[in-house]
Amino acid sequence: MNLIPKPVVLTAAAACSGLGVDLPTMRAAMLAGRHAMRPLRDFGGLPARFEDVPGAWLEDRKPMRGRTYGAASNLSLFIAEQALAQTGWLPAQTEEAWIFAGSSRGNSCELMGVRHGRRPHRLYAASNSMHSEIASAVSIECGIRGPWQVFSNGCASGLDALIWAAHAVSCGLAPRALVVSVDLPLIGSMLEDFASTGLISSNGVNDPYSEHTSGFFPAEAASAMTVEPEGRGTVLSGAWITSDAYDPIGFPPDGEGIARALKKAWSYFDGKSPGWLAAVCPHASGTRAHGLAEREALRSVISSAGARDVPTYLFKPFTGHSLGASGVLDVALLHEFLSRGELPPNLPGLAGNCAEIQLPEHVLPADGRTVLKISVGMGGHNALLAMKQLLVFLLLALACAHAGDPPEIAHGFVRAETIYPPPLEEVRYASTYNFTGHVLYPFPAVFLHKGAAAALQKVQEDLASQGLGLKIYDGYRPLSVQARMWQIVPDERYVSDPLKSRGRHTRGTAVDVTLIDHLGNDLRMPTPFDDFTEKAHRNSGKWTGEERANCLKLEAAMKKRGFVPFPYEWWHFDLADWEKYPPLDVSFEDLARGLSTTKPLP
């Protein structure tokens, strides 16, 4: 069952870790290929056996200090106030919010006599040693009177807190929620326990899926975020939690519990929007057993779904492993990248690439598709959260009147992503997920003639006022690619004969589009894209009322701005005078470089 039945929005996030004092600093470090790890001897005060173990910690210890609360509680309050400052909530809205906190070890440092530089008041000794003080401190100091609760499910604690916060908001139980997560594991006795269980790295290999990895790098971190029914931010669209029922410290070698959660998510989204997956951000703690199990789970699920080369992002090589705080830290970092329409890079040189998963070392476009974040807690607890870039066309519409023409590159063409508001792009022909089963474009991009782009921009402006937008599957298509398609489907109802008409898409004036709502979800249409059946025809009598209404809404919006609907494909539209534009056989590479060269047409 999807624990987030109605999508909600992560509207604000704040975080600090050894990688940086805030999210922009951490993003900059990741883009530069820098990690936070240093020998723990530099931290000081730990047993000698851990001096050469890499770890990461907060340089500024002041946020942990204070006489009333424990160190973890003080840090939670510090980061929660940063997140709340971004929301613009009125005092009454803050007061009725709910708090969800997550921490694996909570204020265990206080129990072990580690104060992180604070001078505690003895009056609060009983409170200081409680996990729940993390939430109560935020409630008291921020004036939040809604319910608060604390999750301590091992390394899944923070992600669990976020999932159940999203669940409460999605179901209408909570009007809005604040999530906080913190862990401070750099304590001698705690590290001894981890080492005894074989969890701490013994060889310094910072590569979770490598055959040489031997354990995790302990790290400090804190994150906070707000969840609301709507707003601007990152969409949280699904969550699934499973248990292994296997072993208190080990994992099934095939990662069965992780695979089960992945299959649930895959089944849910695949039935709604094919091509939905942008990337996976796994737990990837660094322990050998977990790396083998999780990677096997990813490979088996991706392979059984018929997918391959799924971008996969391992964050702990950058940040270290902050136990229960790691999941929400990863989500905060993903939010920072997704808010810019980006997928983050991996630390260069990681092992783990295979047919099913790839570890990109450079930024990729998010394209409004879904990222799956996984956290795993000791004892066999697997949490999975689905999130994606929010496309708020209503907000973008406010600036549309000031939008200029998209910049021209070559041959009078522009990139569709420069239209404002930008349409969501799902370029099927840059992958094997299309009717040919072959990769036809060298990279995912949509090029249009500037006349078509200007008209499409007007369509986007019109739709934005209704809280809607376009998803675009295809635009310009080189004539040589058109010829390959004709060889596979020689039927002029669906593919133009390149020798007779020279094609429609070859001129940059044809577009394949569908409608999406303000959260980027596809509106229901009669068939999937590139469905070569009569149900895709505009005169089909097999459409439901909802399908017909959505098709007519799309058709009306496109016709209003000069596009003509194609009779055999509900998604295809041509600029009214498309035959006046010359067909081209210019490669995507040359267009992207702004070159005006073209091949001779046959």
Buried (B, 14 or more C-beta within 10 A) or exposed (E): EBBBEEBBBBBBBBBBBBBBBBBEBBBEBBBEBBBBBBEBEEBEEBEEEBEEBBBBBBEEBEBBBBEBBBBBBBBBBBBBBBBBEBBEBEEEEBEBBBBBBBBBBBBBBBBBEBBBEBEBEEEBEEBBBBBBBBBBBBBBBBEBEBBBBBBBBBBBBBBBBBBBBBBBBBEEEBBBBBBBBBBBBBBBEBBBEBBEEEBBBEEBBBBBBBEEBBBBBBBBBBBBBBBBBBBEBBBBBBBBBBEBEBEEEBBBEBBBBBBBBBBBBBEBBBEEBBBBBBBBBBBBBBBBBBBBBBBBBBBBBBEEBEBBBBBBBBBBBBBBBBBBBBBBBBBBBBBBBBBEBBBBBBBEEBBBEBEBBBBBEEBBBBBBBBBBBBBBBBBBBBBBBBBBBBBBBBBBBEEBEEBEEBEBBBBBBBBBBBBBBBBBBBBBBBBBBBBBEEEBBEEBBBBBBBBBBBBBBBBBBBBBEBEBBBBBBBBBBBBBBBBBBBEEBEEEEBBBBBEEEBBBBBBBBBBBBBBBBBBBBBBBBBBBBBBBEEBBBBEBEEBEEEBBEBBEBBBEBBBEBBBBBBEBBBBBBBBBEBBEBBBBBBBBEBBBEEBEEBEEEE
